[in-house]
Each structure stands twice: as C-alpha cells, then as structure tokens.
Amino acid sequence: MSASSVSNLDGSPFETSRRREANNVIPLLSPAGCREARRQLRWSQQHLANEAGLSIGAITKFELGLHRMRPRNIAAISAIFEAVGCHVVGDRVFLRPLRRAAE
C-alpha cells in the first residue's frame, strides 16, 4: 500500500498530524505584526532582540519573511509584547492602555 493511497474514514487524504497542524494553525505573530508592534512601541529590532534573547539577525530575517521563527521564539516575543500591553494576532496589533496607580 503506497502512502498516496492511504485515506481517512471520510475518504480525504491522510496527513500526518505535523502536516495537518502546519496547515491549520493561525499564526499568533506574523512578520508584519512583529514590525507593527515594534513600530507602535517605538522599539528597534535591537531592543526586541535583547529583550527576547535572540540575535538582531533572527529578528530581521523573521520580519522580512526570510526565515521561519521557532515556535518557542515566537512565544517568547509574544510574551514580551504582552508584558508591555501589546497583543498581536497575525498582522493585527492591539495596545492596552496602561493603568495609572491610584493617587
């Protein structure tokens, strides 16, 4: 039995879970979203790289779409943005207003 003849019970082609996940995942942080979040926060690529513990080259290549970032690095960058009130979903950026301490 060849791999191409394997199908699911509904007749659709069988795909490994890794391929299925890669095809169905909505990116939480896209290159454009990363650039836009940095722009709104007025951060340089160097600043983000330092905060995330990554090289500036990794940030640059990701934002230019030249390289895929590892999921753990995407999670680290997303967590840094979240910590400062910046929520990124794909290409969209949402800033939460910072709360002022009670006077």
C-alpha positions as a printed Julia matrix, in Angstrom:
103×3 Matrix{Float64}:
   0.0    0.0    0.0
   1.55   3.3   -1.05
   1.37   6.44   1.06
  -0.75   8.15  -1.6
  -3.48   5.52  -1.31
  -3.93   5.97   2.44
  -7.07   7.92   3.33
  -9.15   8.86   6.35
 -12.53   7.23   7.01
 -14.27  10.1    5.21
 -12.15   9.48   2.09
  -9.96  12.57   2.46
  -6.21  12.06   2.03
  -4.41  11.04   5.19
  -1.97  13.61   6.52
   0.39  13.31   9.43
  -0.54  15.37  12.47
   2.51  17.59  11.93
   1.42  18.48   8.38
  -2.19  18.97   9.48
  -1.13  21.29  12.31
   1.13  23.3    9.99
  -1.73  23.79   7.52
  -4.4   24.77  10.07
  -2.55  26.97  12.56
  -3.33  30.68  12.58
  -0.05  32.42  13.36
  -0.19  34.37  16.59
   2.67  36.56  15.44
   3.31  37.29  11.79
   6.35  39.15  10.45
   4.13  42.16   9.66
   2.57  42.0   13.14
   6.0   41.94  14.74
   7.1   45.01  12.73
   3.88  46.86  13.54
   4.1   46.07  17.27
   7.68  47.34  17.35
   6.63  50.48  15.46
   3.8   51.22  17.89
   6.06  50.6   20.88
   8.86  52.62  19.25
  11.28  49.72  19.7
  14.24  48.98  17.47
  14.98  45.49  16.23
  18.0   45.55  18.55
  15.8   46.32  21.56
  13.41  43.46  20.76
  16.33  41.1   20.12
  17.85  41.97  23.51
  14.53  41.51  25.31
  13.89  38.15  23.62
  17.44  36.85  23.92
  17.72  36.5   20.14
  20.1   37.9   17.57
  19.16  41.01  15.65
  19.68  38.91  12.51
  16.96  36.49  13.62
  14.51  39.36  14.16
  15.44  40.99  10.84
  15.11  37.76   8.84
  11.78  36.94  10.5
  10.32  40.39   9.81
  11.46  40.23   6.18
   9.91  36.78   5.82
  13.27  35.22   5.0
  13.14  32.67   7.79
  10.61  30.89   9.96
  10.97  31.54  13.64
  10.88  28.57  16.03
   7.63  28.3   18.0
   9.42  28.86  21.31
  10.96  32.09  19.96
   7.57  33.26  18.68
   6.15  32.54  22.14
   8.98  34.5   23.79
   8.46  37.53  21.55
   4.68  37.36  22.04
   5.13  37.19  25.83
   7.38  40.26  25.76
   4.82  42.21  23.75
   2.02  41.05  26.09
   4.0   42.12  29.17
   4.02  45.72  27.92
   0.35  45.71  26.93
   0.69  44.9   23.24
  -1.41  41.98  21.94
  -0.52  40.74  18.45
  -2.68  38.33  16.43
  -1.33  37.73  12.95
  -0.91  41.17  11.39
  -3.16  42.97  13.89
  -1.82  44.81  16.92
  -3.92  45.84  19.92
  -2.46  48.12  22.59
  -3.96  48.08  26.06
  -3.83  51.4   27.88
  -1.52  51.28  30.85
  -3.29  51.71  34.17
  -2.13  54.53  36.34
  -1.51  53.87  40.01
  -4.16  55.3   42.32
  -3.1   58.71  43.57
